[in-house]
Amino acid sequence: MFRKKVKAQQENILILGLGGMGFYLAKRLQHEGYSVTAIEPDAKLVSYADSNLDARFITGSALSIERWREANAEEMDYMIAVTNKDALNMMGARIADRFGIPQKICRLRNQEFGKEDSFLTAEDLKVDLFISPEELVAKEIVRLVKRTAGNEIIDVAMGQVQVMATRISDESPLANKNLIEIAQIHNEFPFRVVAIARGISTIIPGGKDRILPHDQVLIMAGRADLQRLMELTGVKLQRRYRVMILGGGMVGNRVAELLGKSMRVKLIERDEERAEELSARLEDTEVLFGDGSDKEVLQAAGLLDMDTFIAATGENETNIMSCLLAKYLMSEQEEKELVKTHRKTISLVTKEDYQVLATTSGSDIALNKKILAGNEILTFIRRSELLSVSHLHGFDSEVVDLIAPPGAPITKKPLAQLQSTIAGKIIIGSVYRDDKWQAALGNTHIQGGERVIVICGSQYFKDLRELFLF
């Protein structure tokens, strides 16, 4: 057994695999101030990563002990195995344990391993956290479908504070007003606009930023005020029982399994053999064979009777364009029948750059499994400082629930005096004080030990760490 040497102040992370998930994690962790080393057998992936990231890359097999020694494995604080092979990831955890790496995180598609009642438990496999991106995104889709209002509502602070995402219509009382004007006009209850998605960009707004029609906005309010916020923004309550899924891969299949017993679910799969397999397996789902990116196929499958359309194929363009087509067909029907149904479209995107684009075109919500998995891993790594991290689907930003450490820069001055540092990057949304959540205003002075809800642009997480010194 190798023994760890004296731990350096900067935490060291070893990543196995530089495929889509590994590269994303390396980029995010490196950007947030961690020391990252990665082992990858594909020389082309190593070359690409080396030219784009400030991290250390080693070409070779994750099963080569010499490559682990070259990576100084005994100095590592975390090992994250995210190759596309479950067996390799699990073996990586055993090797990491032999090197004395204290925390092991593994990507695992096979749900038969790692649970308390599994033949091989997490303890048997020497794994501290299992990550299944496909399972995470499937459960997130199910959560969103079961929501009764808004494009998305995130519970933070154990549900006492809620963050709602919604699109601004031409008739919205928030349209064509800046945040200062909105605060002056609508002061019956406290709420804050904390992010704006426009085009392919996310804006962390200041008081002079103006909300435009068709913007996707993120609004924070107390749980008790959510109903009034929905009434103000025109978000309607709606129960969603009819769901159409495009794509019968791991995500689409799992969503159908989770929703089929309580909702009417149709699944379209363009591979005939896969469609037959799913039809036999999914007893509570109607499986149809066809190309779901085709207008006639969607209409024949009953799209116009659906409440929610989910595009979960493995192709970004197919998902985005299918949602755009579905949204157009739904809107066309509403115009003919003069009925507003508030039906939703959800798309799965694998490129994080496409996420904002998707939500400003045909998708009400765009999900990225790499981002969901990254947040899960980040929360685990920083679990002593971060109470939770929630990604805002369709926004390049995060909602972070954390404790302000005594002596951190955030505790030195009132928020108004920190604006030059955080403007456009970070919004301090709420602070827990006097046994209740209060909106954080310019004259609010965060104290050490207080719990705070922060909205942070994804690329500015390092600035958040420096502000809170964690």
BELVEN-V881375 format. One record per residue. RES is the residue in one small letter. PSI is psi in whole degrees, -180 to 180 (* if undefined). OMEGA is omega in degrees with one decimal (* if undefined). D_CENTER is the distance of its C-alpha to the mean C-alpha in whole Angstrom. Layout:
res=RES psi=PSI omega=OMEGA d_center=D_CENTER
res=RES psi=PSI omega=OMEGA d_center=D_CENTER
This chain:
res=m psi=128 omega=175.1 d_center=37
res=f psi=149 omega=178.0 d_center=36
res=r psi=141 omega=179.9 d_center=36
res=k psi=145 omega=174.1 d_center=34
res=k psi=-175 omega=-179.7 d_center=35
res=v psi=129 omega=-175.1 d_center=35
res=k psi=131 omega=176.8 d_center=31
res=a psi=161 omega=-178.9 d_center=30
res=q psi=-40 omega=177.1 d_center=29
res=q psi=130 omega=-176.9 d_center=26
res=e psi=139 omega=-176.0 d_center=24
res=n psi=134 omega=-176.9 d_center=24
res=i psi=130 omega=176.1 d_center=21
res=l psi=125 omega=179.9 d_center=23
res=i psi=132 omega=174.0 d_center=20
res=l psi=115 omega=178.2 d_center=22
res=g psi=128 omega=-179.9 d_center=21
res=l psi=26 omega=172.1 d_center=20
res=g psi=-165 omega=-175.8 d_center=19
res=g psi=-47 omega=-178.7 d_center=15
res=m psi=-45 omega=-177.6 d_center=13
res=g psi=-43 omega=179.7 d_center=16
res=f psi=-44 omega=179.2 d_center=16
res=y psi=-45 omega=-179.9 d_center=13
res=l psi=-42 omega=178.8 d_center=13
res=a psi=-44 omega=179.7 d_center=17
res=k psi=-46 omega=-176.9 d_center=16
res=r psi=-45 omega=-177.9 d_center=13
res=l psi=-41 omega=178.3 d_center=15
res=q psi=-41 omega=-179.7 d_center=19
res=h psi=-27 omega=-177.6 d_center=17
res=e psi=10 omega=169.6 d_center=17
res=g psi=6 omega=177.5 d_center=20
res=y psi=155 omega=172.9 d_center=20
res=s psi=116 omega=-171.6 d_center=23
res=v psi=133 omega=171.4 d_center=22
res=t psi=141 omega=-179.5 d_center=24
res=a psi=143 omega=174.3 d_center=23
res=i psi=127 omega=-176.5 d_center=26
res=e psi=131 omega=-177.8 d_center=25
res=p psi=-22 omega=-176.1 d_center=28
res=d psi=111 omega=-176.4 d_center=28
res=a psi=-32 omega=179.7 d_center=30
res=k psi=-41 omega=176.8 d_center=28
res=l psi=-40 omega=178.4 d_center=25
res=v psi=-44 omega=-179.6 d_center=26
res=s psi=-43 omega=179.5 d_center=28
res=y psi=-46 omega=-179.5 d_center=25
res=a psi=-41 omega=-177.9 d_center=23
res=d psi=-32 omega=-179.3 d_center=26
res=s psi=-9 omega=-176.7 d_center=26
res=n psi=-16 omega=-175.0 d_center=23
res=l psi=150 omega=175.6 d_center=22
res=d psi=76 omega=-179.4 d_center=24
res=a psi=176 omega=-178.5 d_center=24
res=r psi=129 omega=-176.2 d_center=26
res=f psi=137 omega=-178.0 d_center=26
res=i psi=125 omega=179.9 d_center=29
res=t psi=123 omega=179.7 d_center=30
res=g psi=177 omega=-178.0 d_center=31
res=s psi=143 omega=176.1 d_center=30
res=a psi=-10 omega=176.8 d_center=28
res=l psi=-2 omega=178.9 d_center=31
res=s psi=114 omega=179.7 d_center=33
res=i psi=-31 omega=177.7 d_center=34
res=e psi=-37 omega=178.1 d_center=36
res=r psi=-36 omega=176.1 d_center=32
res=w psi=-42 omega=178.7 d_center=31
res=r psi=-40 omega=177.9 d_center=34
res=e psi=-32 omega=179.1 d_center=34
res=a psi=0 omega=-176.7 d_center=30
res=n psi=51 omega=-174.7 d_center=32
res=a psi=-33 omega=-178.5 d_center=30
res=e psi=-13 omega=179.0 d_center=32
res=e psi=-3 omega=-172.4 d_center=30
res=m psi=147 omega=175.8 d_center=27
res=d psi=-30 omega=-179.7 d_center=25
res=y psi=145 omega=170.0 d_center=22
res=m psi=127 omega=179.7 d_center=22
res=i psi=111 omega=-178.4 d_center=19
res=a psi=111 omega=-175.4 d_center=20
res=v psi=34 omega=173.4 d_center=17
res=t psi=173 omega=179.9 d_center=20
res=n psi=5 omega=-178.1 d_center=20
res=k psi=115 omega=-179.2 d_center=23
res=d psi=-45 omega=-176.2 d_center=23
res=a psi=-40 omega=179.4 d_center=26
res=l psi=-40 omega=178.7 d_center=26
res=n psi=-43 omega=-179.8 d_center=23
res=m psi=-38 omega=175.8 d_center=25
res=m psi=-36 omega=176.3 d_center=28
res=g psi=-38 omega=178.7 d_center=26
res=a psi=-39 omega=178.8 d_center=25
res=r psi=-41 omega=177.6 d_center=29
res=i psi=-43 omega=179.3 d_center=30
res=a psi=-39 omega=179.0 d_center=28
res=d psi=-38 omega=178.9 d_center=29
res=r psi=-31 omega=176.7 d_center=33
res=f psi=-7 omega=178.5 d_center=32
res=g psi=17 omega=176.7 d_center=31
res=i psi=121 omega=-169.9 d_center=28
res=p psi=-30 omega=-174.8 d_center=27
res=q psi=125 omega=-178.2 d_center=23
res=k psi=128 omega=-179.7 d_center=22
res=i psi=132 omega=-175.8 d_center=18
res=c psi=135 omega=168.4 d_center=18
res=r psi=133 omega=-177.2 d_center=16
res=l psi=117 omega=177.4 d_center=18
res=r psi=-37 omega=-176.6 d_center=18
res=n psi=116 omega=-176.1 d_center=22
res=q psi=2 omega=-179.3 d_center=21
res=e psi=-12 omega=-177.2 d_center=25
res=f psi=155 omega=167.5 d_center=24
res=g psi=-13 omega=179.9 d_center=23
res=k psi=166 omega=-177.0 d_center=23
res=e psi=-32 omega=-178.2 d_center=26
res=d psi=12 omega=-179.9 d_center=28
res=s psi=159 omega=176.3 d_center=28
res=f psi=-41 omega=172.5 d_center=31
res=l psi=113 omega=-178.2 d_center=29
res=t psi=174 omega=176.7 d_center=27
res=a psi=-37 omega=178.5 d_center=25
res=e psi=-41 omega=177.5 d_center=28
res=d psi=-39 omega=-174.8 d_center=30
res=l psi=-1 omega=178.8 d_center=27
res=k psi=35 omega=-178.7 d_center=27
res=v psi=133 omega=-179.9 d_center=23
res=d psi=-28 omega=178.9 d_center=21
res=l psi=124 omega=172.4 d_center=18
res=f psi=138 omega=178.5 d_center=17
res=i psi=125 omega=172.3 d_center=14
res=s psi=96 omega=-177.3 d_center=13
res=p psi=-38 omega=-179.5 d_center=10
res=e psi=-41 omega=177.9 d_center=12
res=e psi=-40 omega=178.9 d_center=13
res=l psi=-47 omega=-176.4 d_center=9
res=v psi=-35 omega=177.4 d_center=8
res=a psi=-45 omega=179.7 d_center=12
res=k psi=-32 omega=177.3 d_center=12
res=e psi=-40 omega=176.2 d_center=9
res=i psi=-44 omega=179.6 d_center=11
res=v psi=-42 omega=178.6 d_center=14
res=r psi=-43 omega=-177.6 d_center=13
res=l psi=-39 omega=178.8 d_center=12
res=v psi=-38 omega=-178.0 d_center=16
res=k psi=-12 omega=175.3 d_center=17
res=r psi=145 omega=-177.3 d_center=17
res=t psi=2 omega=-177.7 d_center=20
res=a psi=156 omega=172.6 d_center=19
res=g psi=171 omega=172.3 d_center=17
res=n psi=-34 omega=177.6 d_center=14
res=e psi=141 omega=173.1 d_center=12
res=i psi=125 omega=179.2 d_center=13
res=i psi=129 omega=172.9 d_center=11
res=d psi=129 omega=171.5 d_center=14
res=v psi=166 omega=-178.7 d_center=14
res=a psi=47 omega=177.8 d_center=17
res=m psi=36 omega=175.3 d_center=18
res=g psi=-3 omega=-178.6 d_center=18
res=q psi=-24 omega=175.4 d_center=21
res=v psi=139 omega=-180.0 d_center=18
res=q psi=145 omega=180.0 d_center=16
res=v psi=122 omega=-175.4 d_center=14
res=m psi=132 omega=174.7 d_center=15
res=a psi=136 omega=178.0 d_center=13
res=t psi=158 omega=179.0 d_center=16
res=r psi=140 omega=-178.4 d_center=19
res=i psi=124 omega=177.8 d_center=22
res=s psi=170 omega=177.3 d_center=25
res=d psi=-30 omega=-176.6 d_center=28
res=e psi=-4 omega=-176.0 d_center=30
res=s psi=139 omega=176.3 d_center=27
res=p psi=-11 omega=178.2 d_center=29
res=l psi=-13 omega=-174.3 d_center=26
res=a psi=139 omega=175.4 d_center=27
res=n psi=27 omega=175.5 d_center=29
res=k psi=147 omega=174.5 d_center=29
res=n psi=172 omega=-172.8 d_center=28
res=l psi=-31 omega=177.5 d_center=26
res=i psi=-46 omega=179.3 d_center=29
res=e psi=-41 omega=179.8 d_center=31
res=i psi=-43 omega=-179.8 d_center=28
res=a psi=-34 omega=-179.6 d_center=29
res=q psi=-38 omega=-175.7 d_center=33
res=i psi=-45 omega=-174.4 d_center=33
res=h psi=80 omega=-176.3 d_center=30
res=n psi=19 omega=-178.9 d_center=31
res=e psi=-27 omega=177.7 d_center=32
res=f psi=155 omega=-175.4 d_center=29
res=p psi=130 omega=170.3 d_center=26
res=f psi=159 omega=-179.3 d_center=23
res=r psi=135 omega=170.0 d_center=21
res=v psi=118 omega=-171.5 d_center=19
res=v psi=-10 omega=176.2 d_center=17
res=a psi=148 omega=177.9 d_center=15
res=i psi=125 omega=173.9 d_center=16
res=a psi=123 omega=-177.6 d_center=15
res=r psi=124 omega=-176.9 d_center=18
res=g psi=-122 omega=177.8 d_center=19
res=i psi=14 omega=-174.8 d_center=17
res=s psi=153 omega=171.4 d_center=16
res=t psi=132 omega=-179.7 d_center=15
res=i psi=126 omega=168.6 d_center=17
res=i psi=103 omega=-162.2 d_center=17
res=p psi=153 omega=168.8 d_center=20
res=g psi=-179 omega=-174.3 d_center=24
res=g psi=-29 omega=-176.6 d_center=27
res=k psi=-5 omega=178.6 d_center=28
res=d psi=136 omega=-175.2 d_center=25
res=r psi=140 omega=176.2 d_center=26
res=i psi=130 omega=-177.5 d_center=24
res=l psi=154 omega=173.9 d_center=25
res=p psi=142 omega=179.8 d_center=25
res=h psi=-3 omega=170.6 d_center=22
res=d psi=148 omega=168.8 d_center=20
res=q psi=121 omega=-175.1 d_center=16
res=v psi=155 omega=178.3 d_center=16
res=l psi=125 omega=-174.3 d_center=14
res=i psi=133 omega=179.5 d_center=17
res=m psi=136 omega=178.0 d_center=17
res=a psi=163 omega=174.4 d_center=20
res=g psi=154 omega=-178.0 d_center=22
res=r psi=-39 omega=-177.7 d_center=22
res=a psi=-21 omega=-176.9 d_center=25
res=d psi=2 omega=-175.0 d_center=25
res=l psi=-42 omega=-178.6 d_center=22
res=q psi=-43 omega=179.3 d_center=25
res=r psi=-35 omega=177.4 d_center=27
res=l psi=-41 omega=177.9 d_center=24
res=m psi=-41 omega=178.6 d_center=23
res=e psi=-40 omega=179.8 d_center=27
res=l psi=-42 omega=-175.4 d_center=27
res=t psi=-4 omega=177.7 d_center=24
res=g psi=16 omega=177.5 d_center=25
res=v psi=129 omega=-176.3 d_center=22
res=k psi=145 omega=171.3 d_center=24
res=l psi=136 omega=179.9 d_center=24
res=q psi=133 omega=178.2 d_center=24
res=r psi=133 omega=-174.2 d_center=24
res=r psi=111 omega=-177.4 d_center=22
res=y psi=-14 omega=-175.3 d_center=24
res=r psi=123 omega=-171.3 d_center=24
res=v psi=135 omega=172.8 d_center=22
res=m psi=131 omega=-179.3 d_center=22
res=i psi=129 omega=175.0 d_center=20
res=l psi=115 omega=179.5 d_center=21
res=g psi=123 omega=-177.9 d_center=21
res=g psi=33 omega=175.4 d_center=22
res=g psi=-161 omega=-176.0 d_center=20
res=m psi=-40 omega=-177.6 d_center=18
res=v psi=-51 omega=-179.4 d_center=15
res=g psi=-42 omega=177.6 d_center=18
res=n psi=-45 omega=-177.6 d_center=20
res=r psi=-39 omega=177.3 d_center=18
res=v psi=-43 omega=178.5 d_center=17
res=a psi=-41 omega=177.7 d_center=21
res=e psi=-44 omega=-174.7 d_center=22
res=l psi=-30 omega=-175.8 d_center=20
res=l psi=-21 omega=-169.4 d_center=21
res=g psi=-34 omega=-175.9 d_center=24
res=k psi=-20 omega=-176.1 d_center=26
res=s psi=-10 omega=-177.9 d_center=25
res=m psi=163 omega=173.7 d_center=25
res=r psi=117 omega=-174.0 d_center=26
res=v psi=131 omega=170.7 d_center=24
res=k psi=139 omega=179.5 d_center=25
res=l psi=129 omega=178.8 d_center=24
res=i psi=126 omega=179.4 d_center=25
res=e psi=130 omega=-174.8 d_center=26
res=r psi=-11 omega=175.8 d_center=28
res=d psi=118 omega=-171.9 d_center=29
res=e psi=-43 omega=-179.6 d_center=32
res=e psi=-42 omega=177.5 d_center=32
res=r psi=-38 omega=179.2 d_center=28
res=a psi=-41 omega=178.4 d_center=29
res=e psi=-41 omega=178.8 d_center=32
res=e psi=-45 omega=-179.7 d_center=30
res=l psi=-37 omega=179.9 d_center=28
res=s psi=-38 omega=179.2 d_center=30
res=a psi=-32 omega=-174.9 d_center=32
res=r psi=-41 omega=-172.9 d_center=29
res=l psi=88 omega=-175.2 d_center=27
res=e psi=-28 omega=-175.6 d_center=30
res=d psi=11 omega=-178.3 d_center=28
res=t psi=138 omega=174.2 d_center=27
res=e psi=113 omega=-177.4 d_center=29
res=v psi=128 omega=-177.8 d_center=28
res=l psi=141 omega=177.4 d_center=30
res=f psi=125 omega=179.0 d_center=30
res=g psi=172 omega=179.0 d_center=30
res=d psi=104 omega=-175.4 d_center=28
res=g psi=-3 omega=175.5 d_center=25
res=s psi=1 omega=-180.0 d_center=25
res=d psi=132 omega=-176.4 d_center=29
res=k psi=-46 omega=-177.3 d_center=30
res=e psi=-38 omega=179.6 d_center=33
res=v psi=-45 omega=179.5 d_center=31
res=l psi=-45 omega=-179.0 d_center=28
res=q psi=-42 omega=179.1 d_center=31
res=a psi=-30 omega=179.7 d_center=33
res=a psi=-10 omega=177.3 d_center=30
res=g psi=29 omega=-179.3 d_center=30
res=l psi=-41 omega=-173.3 d_center=27
res=l psi=-8 omega=174.3 d_center=29
res=d psi=-2 omega=-174.9 d_center=29
res=m psi=154 omega=173.9 d_center=25
res=d psi=-33 omega=-178.1 d_center=23
res=t psi=134 omega=176.8 d_center=20
res=f psi=126 omega=-176.8 d_center=19
res=i psi=120 omega=176.6 d_center=16
res=a psi=110 omega=-173.1 d_center=17
res=a psi=36 omega=174.5 d_center=15
res=t psi=178 omega=179.0 d_center=18
res=g psi=9 omega=-176.2 d_center=17
res=e psi=120 omega=-178.9 d_center=18
res=n psi=-52 omega=-174.1 d_center=16
res=e psi=-41 omega=178.6 d_center=19
res=t psi=-44 omega=-178.5 d_center=20
res=n psi=-47 omega=-177.5 d_center=17
res=i psi=-47 omega=-177.2 d_center=17
res=m psi=-33 omega=177.7 d_center=21
res=s psi=-40 omega=176.0 d_center=21
res=c psi=-39 omega=177.7 d_center=19
res=l psi=-44 omega=178.0 d_center=21
res=l psi=-45 omega=179.6 d_center=24
res=a psi=-43 omega=179.9 d_center=23
res=k psi=-41 omega=179.3 d_center=23
res=y psi=-46 omega=-178.9 d_center=26
res=l psi=-40 omega=177.7 d_center=28
res=m psi=-45 omega=-179.3 d_center=27
res=s psi=-39 omega=178.9 d_center=28
res=e psi=-42 omega=178.3 d_center=31
res=q psi=-42 omega=-180.0 d_center=32
res=e psi=-39 omega=179.3 d_center=31
res=e psi=-40 omega=179.8 d_center=33
res=k psi=-41 omega=-175.0 d_center=36
res=e psi=-3 omega=179.4 d_center=36
res=l psi=41 omega=-179.9 d_center=35
res=v psi=135 omega=177.0 d_center=32
res=k psi=116 omega=-173.8 d_center=29
res=t psi=-16 omega=179.5 d_center=27
res=h psi=40 omega=177.4 d_center=23
res=r psi=154 omega=-171.5 d_center=22
res=k psi=150 omega=172.1 d_center=18
res=t psi=139 omega=-179.8 d_center=17
res=i psi=129 omega=179.0 d_center=13
res=s psi=147 omega=174.8 d_center=13
res=l psi=124 omega=178.8 d_center=11
res=v psi=140 omega=-178.6 d_center=11
res=t psi=-16 omega=176.1 d_center=12
res=k psi=121 omega=-177.3 d_center=12
res=e psi=-27 omega=178.3 d_center=10
res=d psi=-22 omega=-178.4 d_center=13
res=y psi=-9 omega=-169.5 d_center=13
res=q psi=-48 omega=178.3 d_center=10
res=v psi=-40 omega=178.0 d_center=12
res=l psi=-44 omega=-178.2 d_center=15
res=a psi=-42 omega=-176.5 d_center=14
res=t psi=-13 omega=176.7 d_center=14
res=t psi=7 omega=173.9 d_center=17
res=s psi=-107 omega=-174.1 d_center=19
res=g psi=-8 omega=-175.4 d_center=19
res=s psi=130 omega=172.4 d_center=15
res=d psi=-35 omega=179.7 d_center=15
res=i psi=134 omega=175.5 d_center=11
res=a psi=132 omega=-176.8 d_center=9
res=l psi=145 omega=178.4 d_center=7
res=n psi=119 omega=-175.1 d_center=6
res=k psi=-29 omega=177.4 d_center=7
res=k psi=-41 omega=-180.0 d_center=8
res=i psi=-43 omega=178.3 d_center=5
res=l psi=-44 omega=179.5 d_center=4
res=a psi=-40 omega=178.8 d_center=8
res=g psi=-42 omega=178.2 d_center=8
res=n psi=-38 omega=178.5 d_center=7
res=e psi=-43 omega=-179.9 d_center=9
res=i psi=-44 omega=-179.5 d_center=12
res=l psi=-43 omega=178.4 d_center=12
res=t psi=-38 omega=178.5 d_center=12
res=f psi=-46 omega=-178.1 d_center=15
res=i psi=-40 omega=-177.6 d_center=16
res=r psi=32 omega=-174.6 d_center=17
res=r psi=-20 omega=178.4 d_center=17
res=s psi=-21 omega=-179.8 d_center=21
res=e psi=-40 omega=-177.6 d_center=19
res=l psi=122 omega=177.2 d_center=16
res=l psi=-34 omega=174.7 d_center=16
res=s psi=155 omega=172.2 d_center=12
res=v psi=125 omega=179.1 d_center=9
res=s psi=126 omega=176.4 d_center=6
res=h psi=142 omega=-179.9 d_center=4
res=l psi=106 omega=-173.7 d_center=6
res=h psi=125 omega=-178.0 d_center=6
res=g psi=-2 omega=177.8 d_center=9
res=f psi=140 omega=173.4 d_center=9
res=d psi=65 omega=-176.5 d_center=9
res=s psi=165 omega=-178.1 d_center=9
res=e psi=151 omega=168.7 d_center=8
res=v psi=120 omega=-174.5 d_center=10
res=v psi=130 omega=177.1 d_center=12
res=d psi=117 omega=-174.4 d_center=15
res=l psi=169 omega=177.8 d_center=18
res=i psi=134 omega=176.7 d_center=22
res=a psi=115 omega=-179.8 d_center=24
res=p psi=144 omega=175.5 d_center=26
res=p psi=134 omega=177.6 d_center=30
res=g psi=-5 omega=179.2 d_center=31
res=a psi=156 omega=179.7 d_center=27
res=p psi=-32 omega=-179.5 d_center=28
res=i psi=-23 omega=-177.4 d_center=26
res=t psi=-2 omega=-173.5 d_center=29
res=k psi=-31 omega=-173.5 d_center=31
res=k psi=158 omega=170.0 d_center=32
res=p psi=157 omega=-174.6 d_center=31
res=l psi=-35 omega=-179.4 d_center=28
res=a psi=-33 omega=-179.0 d_center=30
res=q psi=-4 omega=177.8 d_center=31
res=l psi=1 omega=-173.9 d_center=28
res=q psi=-36 omega=179.7 d_center=27
res=s psi=-24 omega=-179.5 d_center=28
res=t psi=-37 omega=-170.5 d_center=26
res=i psi=-11 omega=-176.0 d_center=23
res=a psi=131 omega=179.0 d_center=23
res=g psi=-4 omega=-177.8 d_center=21
res=k psi=-47 omega=-169.5 d_center=18
res=i psi=139 omega=170.2 d_center=18
res=i psi=126 omega=171.9 d_center=19
res=i psi=108 omega=-171.4 d_center=20
res=g psi=-50 omega=-175.4 d_center=19
res=s psi=155 omega=176.1 d_center=21
res=v psi=140 omega=179.3 d_center=23
res=y psi=112 omega=-173.8 d_center=25
res=r psi=140 omega=179.7 d_center=28
res=d psi=41 omega=175.3 d_center=32
res=d psi=25 omega=175.3 d_center=30
res=k psi=160 omega=177.2 d_center=27
res=w psi=131 omega=179.8 d_center=24
res=q psi=144 omega=175.4 d_center=26
res=a psi=135 omega=178.3 d_center=24
res=a psi=118 omega=-177.6 d_center=25
res=l psi=-179 omega=-177.3 d_center=27
res=g psi=-34 omega=-178.7 d_center=29
res=n psi=3 omega=177.9 d_center=32
res=t psi=132 omega=178.3 d_center=29
res=h psi=106 omega=-178.6 d_center=30
res=i psi=133 omega=179.6 d_center=27
res=q psi=153 omega=176.9 d_center=29
res=g psi=134 omega=179.6 d_center=29
res=g psi=-9 omega=179.9 d_center=27
res=e psi=146 omega=178.2 d_center=26
res=r psi=136 omega=-171.6 d_center=22
res=v psi=143 omega=171.9 d_center=20
res=i psi=124 omega=-175.2 d_center=17
res=v psi=139 omega=171.0 d_center=16
res=i psi=127 omega=-170.7 d_center=14
res=c psi=131 omega=170.5 d_center=13
res=g psi=136 omega=-173.5 d_center=13
res=s psi=-38 omega=-177.5 d_center=11
res=q psi=-5 omega=-177.8 d_center=14
res=y psi=20 omega=-179.1 d_center=16
res=f psi=-31 omega=177.2 d_center=14
res=k psi=-38 omega=176.9 d_center=18
res=d psi=-37 omega=176.8 d_center=20
res=l psi=-43 omega=178.9 d_center=18
res=r psi=-42 omega=-179.1 d_center=19
res=e psi=-37 omega=-180.0 d_center=23
res=l psi=-34 omega=-179.2 d_center=23
res=f psi=1 omega=176.0 d_center=22
res=l psi=54 omega=173.6 d_center=24
res=f psi=* omega=* d_center=22
